[in-house]
Amino acid sequence: MNMDHEHASEGRSWWRTRTGWVLLAFLAIAGFFFVTEHRAHALGVLPFILLLLCPLLHLFGHRGHGGSGTHGEDQRRASGRTTS
């Protein structure tokens, strides 16, 4: 059994190893080239993505309203007032 290997792996995080640093450097370089090469495509699609997000925001953003369309009636019942 190699006790040095077991002891070293307990104390150090994977990202602080040589392999972790190489992976982080590779991801940083790949990310840089991805952004520089595809910026025009991504920025050209951005307005359409914002338009497509509008229906999703309406579906998921209005969740706290109760959903039944009886806002005023619920509040009047809670306060003891009637509508007649």
VMD Tcl script that draws the C-alpha trace (Angstrom):
set ca {
  {0.00 0.00 0.00}
  {1.15 3.47 -0.78}
  {0.46 5.59 2.28}
  {1.86 8.78 0.73}
  {-0.74 8.70 -2.06}
  {-3.65 8.20 0.34}
  {-2.45 10.97 2.65}
  {-1.90 13.45 -0.19}
  {-5.32 12.82 -1.71}
  {-7.10 13.53 1.59}
  {-5.52 16.95 2.13}
  {-5.65 18.46 -1.34}
  {-8.60 19.36 -3.48}
  {-8.69 17.93 -7.01}
  {-8.59 21.44 -8.51}
  {-5.28 22.16 -6.76}
  {-3.51 19.27 -8.47}
  {-1.48 19.63 -11.64}
  {-4.25 17.96 -13.64}
  {-6.81 20.38 -12.24}
  {-4.72 23.41 -13.20}
  {-4.17 22.06 -16.71}
  {-7.90 21.44 -17.10}
  {-8.74 24.96 -15.86}
  {-6.19 26.50 -18.27}
  {-7.60 24.45 -21.16}
  {-11.16 25.48 -20.33}
  {-10.15 29.15 -20.08}
  {-8.42 29.06 -23.47}
  {-11.29 27.16 -25.10}
  {-13.81 29.58 -23.58}
  {-11.85 32.57 -24.90}
  {-11.78 31.19 -28.45}
  {-15.42 30.17 -28.28}
  {-16.48 33.68 -27.27}
  {-14.30 35.46 -29.82}
  {-15.27 33.20 -32.74}
  {-19.00 32.99 -32.04}
  {-19.77 36.47 -30.69}
  {-21.57 37.58 -33.87}
  {-23.80 34.50 -33.85}
  {-24.67 34.81 -30.17}
  {-25.37 38.55 -30.29}
  {-27.46 38.16 -33.46}
  {-29.73 35.63 -31.76}
  {-30.04 37.55 -28.49}
  {-33.15 39.62 -29.45}
  {-35.00 36.47 -30.49}
  {-34.06 34.73 -27.25}
  {-35.45 37.67 -25.28}
  {-38.71 37.50 -27.26}
  {-38.98 33.76 -26.64}
  {-38.43 34.29 -22.91}
  {-41.45 36.61 -22.59}
  {-44.08 33.83 -22.61}
  {-42.02 31.83 -20.12}
  {-41.80 34.81 -17.81}
  {-45.57 35.22 -17.96}
  {-46.16 31.53 -17.26}
  {-43.76 31.21 -14.36}
  {-43.59 34.81 -13.14}
  {-47.28 35.16 -12.21}
  {-47.32 32.13 -9.96}
  {-47.91 34.17 -6.79}
  {-51.21 35.74 -7.93}
  {-53.45 32.83 -7.01}
  {-54.27 31.83 -10.58}
  {-58.09 31.91 -10.27}
  {-58.60 35.57 -11.10}
  {-60.30 36.33 -7.75}
  {-57.77 38.70 -6.20}
  {-60.25 41.28 -5.01}
  {-62.75 38.74 -3.71}
  {-60.14 36.94 -1.62}
  {-58.97 40.20 -0.07}
  {-62.55 41.35 0.67}
  {-63.39 38.03 2.32}
  {-60.29 38.27 4.49}
  {-61.21 41.76 5.66}
  {-64.89 40.89 6.27}
  {-66.30 43.25 3.60}
  {-68.98 42.15 1.13}
  {-69.41 43.12 -2.51}
  {-73.12 44.05 -2.36}
}
mol new
graphics top color blue
foreach p $ca { graphics top sphere $p radius 0.5 }
foreach p [lrange $ca 0 end-1] q [lrange $ca 1 end] { graphics top cylinder $p $q radius 0.2 }
display resetview
